[in-house]
Amino acid sequence: MLFEIPTHDPRLPPSDPPWPPQGQWTYEDYLRLPDDGRRYEIIDGVLYVTNAPDWLHQRIVMRLGAHVENLLTGLGRGEAVIPAPFEVHLPGHAKPVLPDLLYIAPEHCPNEPPKFFEGAPDLVVEIISPSSVRLDRYVKFGAYERAGVREYWLIDLGTRSLEVYVLSAGEYALLGQFGPQETARSQVLPELTMAVGSLFET
């Protein structure tokens, strides 16, 4: 379930200083939040909270992540693929976001393993559950678009489909929507193809 936490929400533990009102959350406030298994993200000063993901969500992350990692190992060019939970500090006012999976091209990879990634990943993947539709399709969509994330994959658990959006003139354009019998392809990483149905196999 997705929560937009209102001021003084009882689901947050007592805090001194008090938690800020929505629209005024900062990364410093984020660092005071409890490590309770939920995913906390701040976009444009608004705190978003999602519960721990379910079995199918995590299976898809693992399958896609392993597929991309195997591809990158074969290419041997120094790219990185990182699963959640890992902080991304986007340019602007989204800090942190925690994509389900992110790809960083070799020219953008840090020299040393960082505590968090600061900047726009080259490709971000989010898996939509019924409770995260607004966050993934609208809030994060806009944040990634404004930050300059070059490609955004949305995997919809309800329709068992994969949508690929690519940045064009500062806005996302739909490259394709791929169903269970189809194969998706990345524009940012042309070697990457994904048989969509294989993501949902039990």
KETORKE-270698 format. One line per 4 residues: number of its first residue (from 1); their letters; for each residue x, y, z of N, C-alpha, C, CB. Coordinates in nm, 4 decimals. Atoms other than C-alpha are relative to their C-alpha. Glycine has a CB too. Layout:
<pts>
NUM) a) X,Y,Z,X,Y,Z,X,Y,Z,X,Y,Z ~ ...
</pts>
This chain:
<pts>
1) mlfe) 0.0836,-0.1188,0.0000,0.0000,0.0000,0.0000,0.0873,0.1241,0.0000,-0.0947,0.0004,0.1209 ~ -0.0703,-0.1274,0.0074,0.1151,0.3570,-0.0768,-0.0650,0.0980,0.0953,0.0001,0.0555,-0.1441 ~ 0.0500,-0.1030,-0.0890,0.0838,0.6246,0.1851,0.0643,0.1330,-0.0348,0.0268,-0.0366,0.1468 ~ -0.0544,-0.1345,-0.0074,0.1222,0.9993,0.1503,-0.0215,0.0420,0.1445,-0.0689,0.1004,-0.1040
5) ipth) 0.0089,-0.0202,-0.1437,0.2006,1.0795,0.5099,-0.0387,0.1440,0.0312,0.1328,-0.0356,0.0678 ~ 0.0343,-0.1360,-0.0396,0.0110,1.3833,0.6446,0.0784,0.0423,0.1238,-0.1503,0.0116,0.0263 ~ -0.0691,-0.0508,-0.1180,0.1537,1.6039,0.9173,-0.0505,-0.0712,0.1256,-0.0196,0.1528,0.0128 ~ 0.0309,0.0659,-0.1277,0.1660,1.4316,1.2584,-0.0741,-0.1326,-0.0184,-0.0832,0.0927,0.0871
9) dprl) 0.0661,0.1281,0.0244,0.0530,1.1015,1.1084,0.0409,-0.1007,0.1066,0.0342,-0.0536,-0.1408 ~ -0.0341,0.0935,-0.1079,0.0325,0.8348,1.3821,0.0840,-0.1189,-0.0452,-0.1253,-0.0506,0.0636 ~ -0.0812,0.1119,0.0447,0.2087,0.5798,1.1583,0.1491,0.0309,0.0106,-0.0355,-0.0363,-0.1430 ~ -0.1379,-0.0373,-0.0231,0.5296,0.7752,1.2101,0.0273,0.0071,0.1497,0.0321,0.1341,-0.0675
13) ppsd) -0.0306,-0.0050,-0.1430,0.7045,0.7421,1.5461,0.0159,0.1445,0.0458,0.1280,-0.0805,0.0312 ~ -0.0212,-0.1359,-0.0509,0.7233,1.0487,1.7719,0.1413,0.0476,-0.0327,-0.0243,0.0056,0.1525 ~ -0.1287,-0.0536,0.0399,1.0053,1.2795,1.6734,0.0221,0.1375,0.0622,0.0098,0.0078,-0.1524 ~ -0.0403,-0.1308,-0.0493,1.1915,1.5719,1.8229,0.1300,0.0384,-0.0712,0.0180,-0.0004,0.1566
17) ppwp) 0.1123,-0.0894,0.0329,1.2064,1.7939,1.6251,-0.1135,-0.0733,-0.0705,0.0484,0.1147,-0.0877 ~ 0.1153,0.0667,0.0618,0.8587,1.7129,1.4899,0.0232,-0.0240,-0.1493,-0.1275,0.0839,0.0205 ~ -0.0051,0.0234,0.1444,0.8135,1.5668,1.1431,-0.0563,0.1204,-0.0739,-0.0781,-0.1279,-0.0380 ~ 0.0480,-0.1170,0.0736,0.7639,1.8383,0.8800,-0.1323,-0.0275,-0.0692,0.1033,0.0439,-0.1024
21) pqgq) 0.1218,0.0190,0.0809,0.4383,1.8971,0.6918,0.0368,-0.0437,-0.1408,-0.0840,0.1300,-0.0048 ~ -0.0230,0.0407,0.1378,0.4027,1.7502,0.3449,0.0360,0.1216,-0.0859,-0.1244,-0.0713,-0.0566 ~ -0.0515,-0.1071,0.0817,0.5845,1.9558,0.0855,0.1270,0.0623,0.0545,-0.1031,0.1040,-0.0152 ~ -0.1179,-0.0593,-0.0630,0.8656,2.0406,0.3298,0.1001,-0.1049,0.0486,-0.0425,0.0871,0.1163
25) wtye) -0.0934,0.1045,-0.0413,1.0405,1.7070,0.3775,0.1343,0.0192,-0.0698,-0.0574,-0.1401,-0.0310 ~ -0.1362,-0.0095,0.0528,1.4186,1.7080,0.3298,0.0712,-0.1336,0.0195,0.0789,0.1152,0.0694 ~ -0.0789,0.1221,-0.0170,1.6855,1.4414,0.3067,0.0415,-0.0185,0.1451,0.1238,0.0033,-0.0899 ~ -0.0356,0.0086,-0.1421,1.7860,1.5233,0.6643,-0.1153,-0.0611,0.0803,0.0359,0.1403,0.0558
29) dylr) 0.1151,0.0637,-0.0654,1.4319,1.4324,0.7739,-0.0042,-0.1485,-0.0334,-0.1322,0.0681,-0.0430 ~ -0.0024,0.1404,0.0427,1.4580,1.1095,0.5731,0.0954,-0.0813,0.0863,0.0406,-0.0109,-0.1477 ~ -0.0996,0.0733,-0.0778,1.7686,1.0108,0.7683,-0.0470,-0.0304,0.1415,0.1288,0.0781,0.0053 ~ 0.0530,0.0250,-0.1345,1.5654,1.0237,1.0917,-0.1110,-0.1051,0.0000,-0.0524,0.1295,0.0603
33) lpdd) 0.1104,0.0959,0.0076,1.3016,0.7788,0.9655,0.0438,-0.1384,0.0489,-0.0529,-0.0093,-0.1442 ~ -0.0360,0.1318,-0.0525,1.2884,0.4286,1.1168,0.0346,-0.0991,-0.1099,-0.1130,-0.0550,0.0834 ~ -0.0313,0.1106,0.0899,1.4394,0.1239,0.9479,-0.0978,-0.1128,0.0324,0.1507,-0.0473,0.0151 ~ 0.1092,0.0896,-0.0387,1.1125,-0.0695,0.9596,-0.0477,-0.0899,-0.1140,-0.1161,0.0810,0.0513
37) grry) 0.0363,0.0878,0.1107,1.1076,-0.2556,0.6268,-0.0839,0.0644,-0.1067,-0.0715,-0.1163,0.0514 ~ 0.0757,-0.0711,0.1019,0.8971,0.0008,0.4443,0.0957,0.0854,-0.0837,-0.1108,0.0880,0.0646 ~ -0.0825,-0.0793,0.0903,1.0283,0.2070,0.1521,-0.0446,0.1459,0.0073,-0.0092,-0.0539,-0.1461 ~ 0.0279,-0.1424,-0.0126,1.0475,0.5807,0.2138,0.0695,0.0744,-0.1140,0.0465,0.0540,0.1386
41) eiid) -0.0553,-0.0812,0.1074,1.0986,0.8261,-0.0737,-0.0532,0.1419,0.0120,-0.0344,-0.0601,-0.1384 ~ 0.0404,-0.1401,-0.0070,1.0864,1.2060,-0.0955,0.0098,0.0597,-0.1404,0.0887,0.0799,0.1020 ~ 0.0063,-0.0620,0.1327,0.9779,1.3781,-0.4172,-0.0706,0.1339,0.0146,-0.0743,-0.0924,-0.1038 ~ 0.0532,-0.1358,-0.0116,0.9225,1.7547,-0.4290,-0.0473,0.0295,0.1426,-0.1157,0.0202,-0.0988
45) gvly) 0.0309,-0.0293,-0.1388,0.9226,1.7682,-0.0497,-0.1106,-0.0838,0.0600,-0.0358,0.1407,0.0125 ~ 0.1084,0.0867,-0.0474,0.6479,1.5034,-0.0184,0.0565,-0.1372,0.0324,-0.1135,-0.0112,-0.1058 ~ -0.0431,0.1331,-0.0416,0.7124,1.1820,0.1716,-0.0988,-0.1042,-0.0510,0.0132,-0.0081,0.1540 ~ 0.0799,0.1136,0.0457,0.5869,0.8618,0.0066,0.0519,-0.1254,0.0689,0.0057,-0.0148,-0.1559
49) vtna) -0.0362,0.1225,-0.0707,0.5820,0.5286,0.1859,-0.0708,-0.1176,-0.0648,-0.0358,0.0095,0.1506 ~ 0.0599,0.1224,0.0519,0.5271,0.1833,0.0386,0.0392,-0.1162,0.0899,0.0440,-0.0263,-0.1466 ~ -0.0301,0.1189,-0.0788,0.5051,-0.1471,0.2215,0.1018,-0.0880,-0.0719,-0.1282,-0.0793,0.0284 ~ -0.0943,0.0941,0.0599,0.7570,-0.4232,0.1607,-0.0661,-0.0707,-0.1178,0.0493,-0.1029,0.1049
53) pdwl) 0.0589,0.0625,0.1187,0.7043,-0.5762,-0.1877,-0.0330,-0.1462,0.0221,0.0936,0.0132,-0.1177 ~ 0.0432,0.1387,-0.0148,0.5393,-0.9145,-0.2384,0.0898,-0.0948,-0.0798,-0.1459,-0.0153,-0.0449 ~ -0.0790,0.1087,0.0606,0.6710,-1.2436,-0.3769,0.0225,0.0232,-0.1496,-0.0703,-0.1353,0.0215 ~ -0.0119,-0.0136,0.1449,0.5956,-1.1841,-0.7463,0.0849,0.1219,-0.0361,-0.1392,0.0110,-0.0645
57) hqri) -0.0787,-0.1213,0.0233,0.7378,-0.8321,-0.7370,0.1484,-0.0304,0.0115,-0.0395,0.1108,0.0992 ~ -0.1419,0.0274,-0.0235,1.0667,-0.9573,-0.5954,0.0552,-0.1032,-0.0980,0.0210,-0.0484,0.1428 ~ -0.0446,0.0971,0.0998,1.0833,-1.2533,-0.8336,0.0307,0.0700,-0.1331,-0.1073,-0.1098,-0.0203 ~ -0.0230,-0.0724,0.1248,1.0535,-1.0151,-1.1278,0.1277,0.0827,0.0089,-0.1200,0.0904,-0.0329
61) vmrl) -0.1237,-0.0771,-0.0187,1.3258,-0.7878,-0.9875,0.1217,-0.0909,-0.0135,0.0007,0.0700,0.1380 ~ -0.1138,0.0920,0.0045,1.5562,-1.0868,-0.9418,0.0237,-0.0513,-0.1416,-0.0228,-0.1178,0.0954 ~ -0.0149,0.0544,0.1354,1.4876,-1.2299,-1.2891,0.0549,0.1045,-0.0964,-0.1343,-0.0526,-0.0514 ~ -0.0460,-0.1048,0.0901,1.5289,-0.9029,-1.4718,0.1410,0.0443,0.0355,-0.0950,0.1191,0.0039
65) gahv) -0.1336,-0.0400,-0.0422,1.8310,-0.8037,-1.2656,0.1060,-0.0996,-0.0417,0.0037,0.0181,0.1489 ~ -0.0962,0.1035,0.0397,2.0051,-1.1366,-1.3294,0.0201,-0.0003,-0.1509,-0.0472,-0.1386,0.0470 ~ -0.0086,-0.0036,0.1461,1.9251,-1.1113,-1.7008,0.0902,0.1151,-0.0464,-0.1409,0.0143,-0.0619 ~ -0.0803,-0.1157,0.0379,2.0742,-0.7626,-1.7279,0.1443,-0.0169,0.0471,-0.0604,0.1288,0.0582
69) enll) -0.1359,0.0199,-0.0529,2.3725,-0.8505,-1.5089,0.0790,-0.0976,-0.0867,-0.0056,-0.0516,0.1450 ~ -0.0683,0.0959,0.0873,2.4572,-1.1520,-1.7253,0.0379,0.0652,-0.1331,-0.0893,-0.1233,-0.0247 ~ -0.0297,-0.0710,0.1237,2.4352,-0.9326,-2.0343,0.1199,0.0928,0.0182,-0.1222,0.0798,-0.0464 ~ -0.1087,-0.0951,-0.0232,2.6638,-0.6684,-1.8838,0.1329,-0.0706,0.0233,-0.0325,0.0891,0.1190
73) tglg) -0.1231,0.0767,-0.0208,2.9159,-0.9303,-1.7728,0.0588,-0.0426,-0.1339,-0.0270,-0.1238,0.0883 ~ -0.0476,0.0395,0.1321,2.9353,-1.0549,-2.1302,0.0556,0.1164,-0.0803,-0.1112,-0.0648,-0.0768 ~ -0.0480,-0.1167,0.0729,2.9793,-0.7031,-2.2646,0.1313,0.0517,0.0566,-0.1042,0.1098,0.0028 ~ -0.1256,-0.0371,-0.0638,3.2515,-0.6242,-2.0113,0.0388,0.1451,-0.0168,0.1079,-0.0840,-0.0525
77) rgea) -0.0309,-0.1409,0.0243,3.2228,-0.2467,-2.0453,-0.0077,0.0857,0.1256,-0.0934,0.0553,-0.1034 ~ -0.0004,-0.0774,-0.1228,3.1940,-0.1425,-1.6823,-0.1333,0.0583,0.0415,0.0953,0.1080,-0.0129 ~ 0.1313,-0.0460,-0.0420,2.8187,-0.0841,-1.6612,-0.0359,-0.0562,0.1373,-0.1056,-0.0397,-0.1029 ~ 0.0470,0.0499,-0.1288,2.6276,-0.1350,-1.3383,-0.1510,-0.0136,-0.0024,0.0440,0.0928,0.1146
81) vipa) 0.1437,0.0161,-0.0220,2.2817,-0.2715,-1.2577,-0.0191,-0.0225,0.1496,-0.0603,-0.1197,-0.0854 ~ 0.0166,-0.0007,-0.1444,2.1570,-0.2143,-0.9028,-0.1477,-0.0187,0.0336,0.0546,0.1315,0.0615 ~ 0.1391,0.0157,-0.0428,1.8354,-0.3469,-0.7409,-0.0296,0.0839,0.1237,-0.0309,-0.1471,0.0280 ~ 0.0422,-0.0648,-0.1238,1.6364,-0.1801,-0.4644,0.0296,-0.0930,0.1178,-0.1514,0.0367,-0.0049
85) pfev) 0.0067,-0.1433,-0.0296,1.6742,-0.0732,-0.1971,0.1373,0.0663,-0.0124,-0.0564,0.0223,0.1407 ~ -0.1223,-0.0778,0.0164,1.9431,0.1693,-0.3137,-0.0400,0.1432,-0.0323,0.0920,-0.0601,-0.1119 ~ 0.0388,-0.1397,0.0140,1.9211,0.5453,-0.2854,0.0516,0.0614,-0.1297,0.0506,0.0797,0.1180 ~ -0.0363,-0.0841,0.1133,1.9199,0.7630,-0.5958,-0.0412,0.1424,0.0339,-0.0677,-0.0492,-0.1332
89) hlpg) 0.0269,-0.1414,-0.0231,1.9472,1.1390,-0.5499,-0.0067,0.0680,-0.1361,0.1097,0.0659,0.0918 ~ 0.0201,-0.0581,0.1317,1.7990,1.2870,-0.8650,0.0309,0.1491,0.0021,-0.1432,-0.0242,-0.0480 ~ -0.0121,-0.1453,0.0082,1.8852,1.6373,-0.9840,-0.1355,0.0654,0.0272,0.0540,0.0426,-0.1387 ~ 0.1256,-0.0657,-0.0327,1.6255,1.8765,-0.8493,-0.0453,-0.0337,0.1399,-0.1068,-0.0381,-0.0992
93) hakp) 0.0593,0.0143,-0.1335,1.3946,1.7913,-0.5623,-0.0553,-0.1399,0.0227,-0.1106,0.1028,0.0199 ~ 0.0392,0.1393,-0.0267,1.3744,1.4115,-0.5503,0.1199,-0.0698,0.0636,-0.0463,-0.0745,-0.1326 ~ -0.1150,0.0556,-0.0716,1.6049,1.2781,-0.2810,-0.0450,-0.0518,0.1342,0.1116,0.1052,0.0174 ~ -0.0379,0.1008,0.0980,1.5967,0.9917,-0.2274,-0.1220,-0.0616,-0.0679,0.0827,-0.1086,0.0661
97) vlpd) 0.0930,0.0961,0.0571,1.4061,0.7697,-0.4677,0.0707,-0.1347,-0.0006,-0.0465,0.0420,-0.1447 ~ -0.0559,0.1347,-0.0050,1.4538,0.3940,-0.4610,-0.0613,-0.0832,-0.1126,-0.0259,-0.0664,0.1390 ~ 0.0560,0.0778,0.1110,1.3891,0.2429,-0.8066,0.0113,-0.1498,0.0263,0.0708,0.0355,-0.1313 ~ -0.0091,0.1458,-0.0142,1.3195,-0.1294,-0.8264,0.1283,-0.0534,-0.0627,-0.1220,-0.0679,-0.0643
101) llyi) -0.1241,0.0408,0.0671,1.6136,-0.1619,-1.0666,0.0505,0.1204,-0.0783,-0.0224,-0.1251,-0.0949 ~ -0.0551,-0.1098,0.0785,1.8507,0.0859,-1.2275,0.1258,-0.0455,-0.0715,0.0298,0.1215,0.0891 ~ -0.1179,0.0276,0.0822,2.1157,0.0744,-1.4976,0.0774,0.1297,-0.0166,-0.0396,-0.0601,-0.1392 ~ -0.0884,-0.1154,0.0152,2.4131,0.3106,-1.5114,0.1029,-0.0337,-0.1064,0.0691,0.0379,0.1354
105) apeh) -0.0938,0.0215,0.1102,2.6159,0.3375,-1.8318,0.1439,0.0219,0.0482,-0.0325,0.0947,-0.1188 ~ -0.1396,-0.0066,-0.0464,2.9964,0.3080,-1.8080,0.0507,0.1413,0.0199,0.0892,-0.0703,-0.0973 ~ -0.0504,-0.1365,-0.0125,3.0567,0.6791,-1.8617,-0.0554,0.0732,0.1206,-0.0321,0.0774,-0.1236 ~ 0.0596,-0.0622,-0.1180,2.8370,0.7594,-1.5608,0.0274,-0.0765,0.1282,-0.1478,0.0133,-0.0188
109) cpne) -0.0272,0.0805,-0.1189,2.9589,0.4892,-1.3230,0.1050,0.0672,0.0876,0.0464,-0.1410,-0.0398 ~ -0.1019,-0.0558,-0.0900,3.1432,0.6185,-1.0145,0.1227,-0.0915,0.0054,-0.0582,0.0201,0.1424 ~ -0.1247,0.0773,-0.0077,3.5037,0.5092,-0.9695,0.0019,-0.0941,0.1192,0.1194,0.0934,0.0074 ~ 0.0073,0.0815,-0.1205,3.4355,0.3747,-0.6203,-0.1464,-0.0251,0.0347,0.0737,0.0685,0.1181
113) ppkf) 0.1396,0.0273,-0.0377,3.1176,0.2070,-0.4864,-0.0537,0.1090,0.0933,-0.0114,-0.1384,0.0682 ~ 0.0512,-0.1102,-0.0818,2.9080,0.4968,-0.3508,-0.1053,-0.0461,0.1001,-0.0583,0.1078,-0.0890 ~ 0.1088,0.0262,-0.0944,2.6693,0.5074,-0.0561,-0.1343,0.0177,-0.0697,0.0098,0.0937,0.1229 ~ 0.1188,-0.0221,0.0820,2.4103,0.6446,-0.3000,0.0469,0.0535,-0.1343,-0.1009,0.0990,0.0691
117) fega) -0.0338,-0.0519,0.1318,2.4004,0.7445,-0.6653,-0.0610,0.1382,-0.0147,-0.0496,-0.0951,-0.1126 ~ 0.0465,-0.1371,0.0175,2.3765,1.1169,-0.7301,0.0009,0.0331,-0.1479,0.0878,0.1002,0.0798 ~ 0.0135,-0.0278,0.1416,2.2467,1.2073,-1.0732,-0.1160,-0.0787,-0.0577,0.1292,-0.0327,-0.0741 ~ 0.1081,0.0704,0.0696,2.0161,1.0530,-1.3324,0.0528,-0.1314,-0.0540,-0.0586,0.0865,-0.1148
121) pdlv) -0.0364,0.1276,0.0624,2.0559,0.6793,-1.3997,-0.0394,0.0006,-0.1479,-0.0682,-0.1185,0.0736 ~ 0.0313,0.0056,0.1424,2.0469,0.5875,-1.7674,-0.1303,-0.0743,-0.0270,0.1134,-0.0663,-0.0755 ~ 0.1240,0.0764,0.0155,1.7589,0.3405,-1.7253,-0.0509,-0.0347,0.1386,0.0219,-0.1294,-0.0862 ~ 0.0639,0.0317,-0.1275,1.5144,0.2921,-1.4398,-0.1174,-0.0937,-0.0271,-0.0474,0.1300,0.0739
125) veii) 0.1118,0.0948,0.0093,1.2683,0.0048,-1.3885,-0.0836,0.0111,0.1273,0.0514,-0.1473,-0.0208 ~ 0.0934,0.0074,-0.1125,0.9606,0.0221,-1.1656,-0.1053,-0.1048,-0.0304,-0.0660,0.1380,0.0278 ~ 0.1029,0.1032,0.0128,0.7145,-0.2620,-1.1061,-0.1265,0.0513,0.0667,0.0463,-0.1358,0.0635 ~ 0.1250,-0.0585,-0.0480,0.3562,-0.1416,-1.0694,-0.0859,-0.1076,0.0656,-0.0770,0.0675,-0.1159
129) spss) 0.1005,0.0812,-0.0663,0.1338,-0.3061,-0.8129,-0.1270,0.0842,0.0102,0.0490,-0.0485,0.1414 ~ 0.1229,-0.0794,-0.0067,-0.2305,-0.2021,-0.7623,0.0102,0.1216,0.0919,-0.1132,-0.0869,0.0460 ~ -0.0093,-0.1101,-0.0958,-0.1303,0.0199,-0.4688,0.1016,0.1067,-0.0403,0.0358,-0.0541,0.1357 ~ -0.1046,-0.0965,0.0351,0.1574,0.1972,-0.6483,-0.0229,0.0650,-0.1359,0.1350,-0.0679,0.0011
133) vrld) 0.0257,-0.0523,0.1348,-0.0119,0.3008,-0.9742,0.0276,0.1490,-0.0064,-0.1447,-0.0283,-0.0424 ~ -0.0181,-0.1460,0.0050,-0.0217,0.6728,-0.8935,0.1463,0.0380,0.0172,-0.0846,0.0685,0.1083 ~ -0.1411,-0.0332,-0.0255,0.3328,0.6803,-0.7572,0.0862,-0.0284,-0.1229,0.0530,-0.0796,0.1209 ~ -0.0883,0.0398,0.1101,0.4934,0.4915,-1.0473,-0.0381,0.0653,-0.1325,-0.0021,-0.1506,-0.0157
137) ryvk) 0.0436,-0.0507,0.1304,0.2815,0.6179,-1.3362,0.0009,0.1524,-0.0101,-0.1381,-0.0503,-0.0297 ~ 0.0126,-0.1456,0.0056,0.2596,0.9828,-1.2398,0.1108,0.0711,0.0786,-0.1360,0.0421,0.0536 ~ -0.0959,-0.0741,-0.0831,0.4778,1.0972,-0.9498,0.1433,-0.0300,-0.0420,-0.0195,-0.0346,0.1485 ~ -0.1363,0.0359,0.0382,0.7935,0.9030,-1.0318,0.0237,0.0219,-0.1490,0.0287,-0.1453,0.0365
141) fgay) -0.0104,-0.0256,0.1444,0.7277,0.9249,-1.4052,0.0475,0.1439,-0.0227,-0.1375,-0.0246,-0.0713 ~ -0.0364,-0.1397,0.0152,0.7437,1.3035,-1.3783,0.1367,0.0319,0.0570,-0.1023,0.0863,0.0652 ~ -0.1301,-0.0265,-0.0620,1.0431,1.3015,-1.1451,0.1144,-0.0517,-0.0866,0.0068,-0.0639,0.1388 ~ -0.1050,0.0555,0.0864,1.2479,1.0744,-1.3722,0.0121,0.0806,-0.1296,-0.0294,-0.1483,-0.0323
145) erag) 0.0008,-0.0783,0.1233,1.1457,1.2747,-1.6786,0.0733,0.1327,0.0216,-0.1453,0.0254,-0.0477 ~ -0.0631,-0.1298,-0.0279,1.2484,1.6087,-1.5225,0.1490,-0.0146,0.0280,-0.0683,0.0678,0.1187 ~ -0.1397,0.0205,-0.0361,1.5753,1.4630,-1.3955,0.0863,-0.0408,-0.1183,0.0099,-0.1040,0.1073 ~ -0.0767,0.0401,0.1177,1.6756,1.3384,-1.7404,0.0372,-0.1465,-0.0045,0.1228,0.0799,-0.0078
149) vrey) -0.0206,0.1449,0.0128,1.6569,0.9608,-1.6879,-0.0365,-0.0390,-0.1429,-0.0862,-0.0810,0.1055 ~ 0.0181,0.0157,0.1446,1.6966,0.8496,-2.0494,-0.1035,-0.1043,-0.0387,0.1298,-0.0356,-0.0627 ~ 0.0965,0.1051,0.0341,1.4741,0.5404,-2.0356,-0.0674,-0.0495,0.1270,0.0693,-0.1177,-0.0746 ~ 0.0799,0.0412,-0.1152,1.1961,0.4280,-1.8044,-0.0828,-0.1211,-0.0400,-0.0915,0.1163,0.0505
153) wlid) 0.0786,0.1214,0.0224,1.0548,0.0744,-1.7927,-0.1038,-0.0110,0.1106,0.0912,-0.1273,-0.0041 ~ 0.1082,0.0260,-0.0935,0.7178,0.0145,-1.6269,-0.0519,-0.1413,-0.0230,-0.1140,0.1045,-0.0157 ~ 0.0507,0.1367,0.0072,0.6238,-0.3465,-1.5552,-0.1291,-0.0047,0.0801,0.1049,-0.1041,0.0541 ~ 0.1329,-0.0028,-0.0606,0.2526,-0.3796,-1.4812,-0.0406,-0.1416,0.0409,-0.1042,0.0608,-0.0979
157) lgtr) 0.0383,0.1328,-0.0493,0.1598,-0.6755,-1.2611,-0.1422,-0.0360,-0.0411,0.0131,-0.0059,0.1523 ~ 0.1391,0.0282,0.0338,-0.2083,-0.6390,-1.3467,-0.0177,-0.0477,-0.1427,-0.0835,0.1218,0.0221 ~ 0.0141,0.0348,0.1416,-0.1755,-0.6558,-1.7261,0.1113,-0.0911,-0.0505,-0.0033,0.1255,-0.0833 ~ -0.1172,0.0810,0.0366,0.1513,-0.8530,-1.7270,0.0640,0.0537,-0.1281,-0.0399,-0.1488,-0.0184
161) slev) -0.0591,-0.0673,0.1154,0.2981,-0.6049,-1.9690,0.1192,0.0835,0.0437,-0.1043,0.0883,-0.0713 ~ -0.1181,-0.0821,-0.0231,0.6133,-0.3973,-2.0017,-0.0047,0.1179,-0.0962,0.1314,-0.0826,-0.0182 ~ -0.0003,-0.1221,0.0800,0.6142,-0.0371,-2.1226,0.1393,0.0616,0.0035,-0.1064,0.1009,0.0518 ~ -0.1304,-0.0628,0.0108,0.9329,0.1304,-2.2455,-0.0200,0.1439,-0.0459,0.0927,-0.0783,-0.0981
165) yvls) 0.0058,-0.1415,0.0325,0.9527,0.5094,-2.2414,0.1427,0.0524,-0.0185,-0.0751,0.0796,0.1108 ~ -0.1313,-0.0587,0.0249,1.2472,0.7030,-2.3858,-0.0124,0.1519,-0.0008,0.0594,-0.0511,-0.1343 ~ 0.0008,-0.1449,-0.0092,1.3376,1.0650,-2.3294,0.0262,0.0612,-0.1378,0.1051,0.0484,0.1021 ~ -0.0127,-0.0663,0.1298,1.2885,1.2833,-2.6379,-0.0394,0.1459,0.0180,-0.0888,-0.0697,-0.1094
169) agey) 0.0248,-0.1440,-0.0161,1.3189,1.6637,-2.6281,-0.0533,0.0321,0.1388,-0.0987,0.0494,-0.1061 ~ 0.0358,-0.0287,-0.1387,1.2842,1.6550,-2.2491,-0.1266,-0.0648,0.0492,-0.0124,0.1433,0.0175 ~ 0.1237,0.0664,-0.0408,0.9673,1.4424,-2.2429,0.0068,-0.1478,-0.0360,-0.1231,0.0666,-0.0665 ~ 0.0039,0.1426,0.0295,0.8983,1.0702,-2.2302,-0.0949,-0.0291,-0.1160,-0.0424,-0.0789,0.1241
173) allg) 0.0826,0.0511,0.1090,0.7691,0.9079,-2.5476,-0.0052,-0.1518,0.0129,0.0562,0.0435,-0.1405 ~ 0.0164,0.1448,-0.0099,0.6309,0.5538,-2.5489,0.0682,-0.0679,-0.1182,-0.1498,-0.0381,0.0053 ~ -0.0678,0.0765,0.1040,0.8716,0.3342,-2.7420,-0.0793,-0.1241,-0.0362,0.1405,-0.0387,0.0449 ~ 0.0808,0.1180,0.0257,0.6449,0.0328,-2.7033,-0.0606,-0.0564,0.1262,0.0822,-0.1050,-0.0678
177) qfgp) 0.0630,0.0747,-0.1085,0.4055,-0.1624,-2.4838,-0.0023,-0.1457,-0.0426,-0.1452,0.0534,0.0323 ~ -0.0253,0.1386,0.0390,0.4887,-0.5328,-2.4845,-0.0743,-0.0946,0.0932,0.1513,-0.0307,0.0014 ~ 0.0758,0.0970,-0.0761,0.2628,-0.8164,-2.3753,0.0775,-0.1276,0.0256,-0.1270,-0.0319,-0.0706 ~ -0.0698,0.1223,-0.0412,0.3459,-1.1645,-2.2424,0.0605,-0.0808,-0.1144,-0.0941,-0.0868,0.0751
181) qeta) -0.0530,0.0769,0.1124,0.4063,-1.3094,-2.5914,0.1037,0.0788,-0.0800,-0.1135,-0.0432,-0.0914 ~ -0.0878,-0.0875,0.0771,0.6350,-1.0245,-2.7008,0.1343,0.0193,0.0686,-0.0664,0.1347,-0.0223 ~ -0.1347,-0.0265,-0.0507,0.9974,-0.9234,-2.6560,0.0256,0.1500,-0.0025,0.1074,-0.0756,-0.0835 ~ -0.0301,-0.1428,-0.0107,1.0876,-0.5766,-2.5328,0.1474,0.0232,-0.0291,-0.0369,0.0543,0.1404
185) rsqv) -0.1381,-0.0369,0.0293,1.4027,-0.3970,-2.6392,0.0276,0.1390,0.0547,0.0280,-0.0055,-0.1523 ~ -0.0430,-0.1295,-0.0514,1.5944,-0.1121,-2.4816,0.0622,0.0830,-0.1115,0.0999,-0.0178,0.1156 ~ -0.0690,-0.0910,0.0911,1.7056,0.1931,-2.6765,0.1326,0.0452,0.0601,-0.0883,0.1218,-0.0323 ~ -0.1214,-0.0447,-0.0678,1.9615,0.3060,-2.4186,0.1072,-0.1085,-0.0006,-0.0317,0.0413,0.1434
189) lpel) -0.0904,0.1148,0.0017,2.1164,-0.0416,-2.4013,-0.0489,-0.0942,-0.1098,0.0053,-0.0726,0.1407 ~ 0.0583,0.0731,0.1136,2.0475,-0.1855,-2.7498,0.0172,-0.1510,0.0089,0.0613,0.0485,-0.1281 ~ -0.0211,0.1447,-0.0123,2.1867,-0.5273,-2.6584,-0.1037,-0.0659,0.0914,0.1404,-0.0279,0.0530 ~ 0.0948,0.0536,-0.0971,1.9146,-0.5663,-2.3943,-0.1356,-0.0267,-0.0639,-0.0155,0.0960,0.1173
193) tmav) 0.1352,0.0390,0.0372,1.6042,-0.7593,-2.4964,-0.0563,-0.0838,0.1136,-0.0024,-0.0785,-0.1357 ~ 0.0620,0.0728,-0.1097,1.3528,-0.9168,-2.2616,-0.1292,-0.0636,-0.0463,-0.0257,0.0923,0.1191 ~ 0.1249,0.0713,0.0257,1.0919,-1.1865,-2.3257,-0.0932,0.0246,0.1173,0.0244,-0.1532,-0.0214 ~ 0.0813,-0.0500,-0.1101,0.8139,-1.0336,-2.1197,-0.0638,-0.1142,0.0794,-0.1081,0.0934,-0.0531
197) gslf) 0.0657,0.1099,-0.0691,0.6350,-1.3592,-2.0412,0.0893,-0.0709,0.1000,-0.0500,-0.0983,-0.0991 ~ -0.0921,0.0703,-0.0901,0.9460,-1.5044,-1.8779,0.0097,0.0673,0.1357,0.1379,-0.0086,-0.0623 ~ -0.0056,-0.0700,-0.1275,0.9280,-1.2389,-1.6068,-0.1066,-0.0498,0.0977,-0.0162,0.1492,-0.0223 ~ 0.1140,0.0352,-0.0825,0.5952,-1.3743,-1.4818,-0.0135,-0.1505,0.0230,-0.1251,0.0526,-0.0627
201) et) 0.0078,0.1449,-0.0193,0.6690,-1.7483,-1.4871,0.0062,-0.0348,0.1479,0.1134,-0.0709,-0.0759 ~ 0.0027,0.0387,-0.1413,0.5925,-1.9200,-1.1593,0.1068,-0.1043,0.0274,-0.1390,-0.0539,0.0398
</pts>
